[in-house]
């Protein structure tokens, strides 16, 4: 767990004024361990209203402090960028969406292949999402099948 000064330094380095709310929101994202939605943040930060969190997320996206992930759940998920200047290629890792528990997992060890676009096209991001059933839900499902048999 990092100190608040670490988060203040990250915000300032990206040109974002480190207000108390922005520090709270960025810290919640960075310490979540997996991508989080606006609703997840609203639940974690009970004292901060949804519109303030949303505005902070937009500032973070514009300054490349976080990147967004579309996992098919109907809401964007947000994850802290690890790159110092911008979201690095390491931030563009594979994600897994469990269709049972609706949790999105990061598979940082499974990198997205490098894509070479035709001339005139410029990539700003990439999203590689695998959908299925996570290990825990598969284990529960297997256990319930044994009970039924």
PyMOL commands that set and color helices and strands:
alter all, ss='L'
color gray80, all
select helices_A, chain A and resi 4-13+20-31+38-44+50-62+89-91+135-148
alter helices_A, ss='H'
color red, helices_A
select strands_A, chain A and resi 36-37+66-70+76-80+93-98+104-111+129-132
alter strands_A, ss='S'
color yellow, strands_A
deselect
rebuild
show_as cartoon
